[in-house]
Amino acid sequence: MKRILLVATMASVALASCVKDESVDLTQQAKKLSFETPVMSTQTRATNFGEIETTYPKTENFVVYAVRHTDNFTTWTAGTAFMSNVEVIYKTDVNGWGNSTTDYYWPEDGDKLTFGAFAPTDVKNEAFYTDKGLQLSSFTVPATLATQYDLMYSDLAKDKTANETNGGYIGVPINFNHALSSVEFKIAKSSELKETATLTKIEVVGLANTGAFDQNIGGTAQWTGTSGSVTYDVFTGSQDFTTSPTRAHNDEADMLLLPQTLTNAAIVNITHTLNGQTYK
């Protein structure tokens, strides 16, 4: 039977954007671009997974794309880029995210803007937008948990003409989705078992870790052309089983996986000791 990894968590980001103008007055200042991130349901990087955060971390930049159009948005048309691969950083002067070198302002002629974004910036050189939304021709999930990061892509914020209020923040709402699957292991033993049982290793072998990503606007995002066969060292050490489920991860990191249809080559190996004897 096919086993499929799924991800269905979402984070929220708010974005404010406007048309570039070198000369602005005080009225236009209210329209200056800034990015607010009021709520996020999980962390951006796997190394932060020990603590659940509810706000986008100020240390993490993200990338914004936008197109300008007169009618309602239909497709991401080449040549209409308003913002292209623009990296934004946290700025204390606006208590939010913005570009460090360029100011943007809302169009004054009634034109509309449609936005898309992705995070983190590690894939800035590989990611691009087409009529299908965000795409990556090739993405590899690192085999080492400590170097993995949570790849996120946003729904399109369509047909925007002005800032909106979102959860107390002013801007264009951007909803981030997770492109990877997050897996964690917890261990426990039966209350009837009085002997000491100790976990020494968990590894997952035979998983693909490279693929092409297609946001597929209007449909379901998908990974195609998955390849590779890697081994993830999830846990190596000595951790006693208790009757309460306990995380079993090196550095408190969840394992991030490429969503894929698993084959029989995919195996979880668990090694533990009981009464001094090793079992696998």
N, C-alpha and C positions, 0 to 999 in steps of 0.2 A: 504494500500500500504506500502511495506517495505521502511523504511528510513534507509539509511546506511551512517555512518560517514566515510569520506575519508581523507587521508593526502597525499600530494604530493610535499612537500618542500624538498630541499636538501642543505646540507652544504658541503664545501670542506675542506679537511685537507691534508697536505703533510707529508710523513713519510719517513725517511731514516734509513736503517737497514743493519747490516752486521754480519759476523760470529764471535763468541767469541774467543778471543786469549789473553792469559795472557801477552805475550811478543810481543810488536808491535814497528815498527819503524816509522819514520816520514811519509813515504808513506802510511802506513796503517792508520795513524791518519786521513787522509782525508776520510777514509771509515767508521769512527766511527759513531755509531747510533746517530741520533737526529731526533726529530719530529717537523716539522714546520706546523703551521696552518694559512695559508695566508688569507683565506676567509671563513666566515660562514654567512649564510643568516638569521639566527635568534639566539636567546640566548640559553644557555644551561639549565638555570633554570627559572621556571615560575616567581620567585620573581624578576627577572631582566627585565621582559617584558615591563616595563615602557619606556625603551630606546632600540631602535633597534641597535644592535652591528653588525659590519661587520667582526670582527676577533674573533677567539676562545679566551675566557677569560683565562688569565694566572693563575688565581686562581683555574681553573678546571683541574683535572687530567683525563686521559682516559686510557683504557686498550687495549693492543695489543696481538694478537695471530699470529703465522706464522708457516708454514710447509715448509720443505725442500724436493726437489724432483729433479730428473734428467730429466725426460721428461716433456712435457707441462702438466699443472695442469689438473687433471680430478676429483679428489675427496679429501676431507679432511680425509686422512688416519691416523688411530690411529698408534702411535709409530713413527711418523715423525715430531713431534713437534719441531720446532726451537725456538719459543717463546711461552710460555703458561701462560696466565693470568698475563702478565707483565704490571704492572702499571707504567705509565710515568708521570713525573712532569715537570713543567716549570723550566728550568735551565738557569740562566743568562749567564753562560760561553759560551753557544752555541746559546743563543737567540732563544731557542726552547725547545721542550720537549724531555726528555730522562729518562732512568732508573737511579735511584739514586745510585745503588750499582754495576751494571754489565754493561760492555761494550760489544757491539756486532759488528761484522764485516761481510762484504760480503764474501761468499764462494770464495776461490781462485781456486777451482777445476771445476768451470763452473756450479755447481749445481744452481738450481733456487729456489726462495723463493716466496711464496704466502701469502699475509697478509690479516687479518681481524681485525676490531677494534670495540669497543663500548664505549659509554659515557652516563652518568657519571659513576663513580666507585661505586655508591651505590648498583649496582646489581652484583658486582664482585663475591660474594659468591653463587649467583644463576645462573649466566650465564655460558654457556659452548658451545664449538664448536663441531659439528659432520659433516657428509657428507652433511647435510642440511644447514650448516652454523651456525650462532648464534641461540641458542635456550634458552628459559627460560621455565622451567616446570610450574612455577607459578609466576605471577607478579600481584601486587595489586597497583592500582592507589590510592594514599591517597585522602580521602574525603575532607580534608582541603586544600584549594588552596595554602596557603602559604608554605605548605610542599611538594607540587608536584614538580617533576622535569621532564625535557624533555629527554626521553629515545631515544637514537640514536644508529643505527647500520650501519656499513659500507658495501658497495659493496666489493667484494674481489678484491684486487690488485694482479693480477695473473702473474706468470712467470717472476718475476723481477730478474735481475742479477746485477744491478748497480743503483746508484742514478740518478734521473731525475730532470730536471729543470721545476718547476711548478709555474707560476706567480711570478717569481723572487726568489722563494725558491727552494732549492735542496733537493730532497728526493723522496720517493715513494708516488704518489698521492692516497689519500684515500677519497672517497666520502661518506659522512654520510647522512643517511636517517632518518627521524623522524618516530618512531614506534607508536606514540600516535597522537590523533587528538586534535588540539588546537581550542577552541571556545571563541569568545568574544562577548559581548553585547554592543550595542550603542543605546542611546535613543535620540529622537528628537520629536518636535511637529509641527503641521501645522502652517504656518505663519498667518493663519486666526484665530487661537486660541489666544485670548488676555488674558484669565485668567491664573493664575499661576497653573501649574501642577507639582507635586513633586513625584519623585520616592522614595519609602521607602524600597522595598525589591524585589530581584530576587532570586528564588531558582529553581533548577532542581532536580526532584525526579525520582526514579524508574530506575536508570541506573546500569548496571553491571560494576563492577570495578576490577574484578579478571579474569585472563585468562592465557593461555599458548601461548608463542610466537614461531614461526618457520620462520626463514629467507627464507627457501625454495629456495636455490640456483638454478637459471635457471628458476624460476617461480615467483609467486607473494607472498610476505611475508604475513602471515596471523596469526590471533588470533583465537584460538579454546578453547572450554570448558569454555566460559565466564559464570561468575556467580556473585552473589551478587546483592544487591539492596540498593543503597546509595542515600543520599540527599546532593547536593552541594549548599552551601550558597554562591551564587555568589556576592550578594550585600545586605548589610543591613545598612541603614543610611538615609540621606535626601539629595536628589540631584534634583534640579529644572530642568525641561525640557526646552531646548532652541530650536531655529529653526535650529541649526547646530548639527549634530550627535555628541554625546559626550560619551566617554567610561563610562560604569557603572560597575566598578569592585572594590572590596575591595583590597587595596594595589596595584592597577594597575596590577593585576595578571590575565593572561588568564586562562581559565578553561581547563585543560588537561583531555581528556576522552579516555577510552579504545575503539578503533574502534569496532563497534558492529552493529548488526541489531536491531533497536529499536522496542520495542513492544508498545502497547497502554498504558502500565503502565508508560512510559516515558512522563513526563509532565513538562512544564515550567510555574511556577507560578510567576506572576508579580503583585505587589501591589503598588498602587499610590493614591495620593489624588488630587482632583479637586474641587475648591471652598469649601474646608473644608470637603468634603465627601470622604470617602475611597472606592476605587474600587479594585477588585482582578480579 
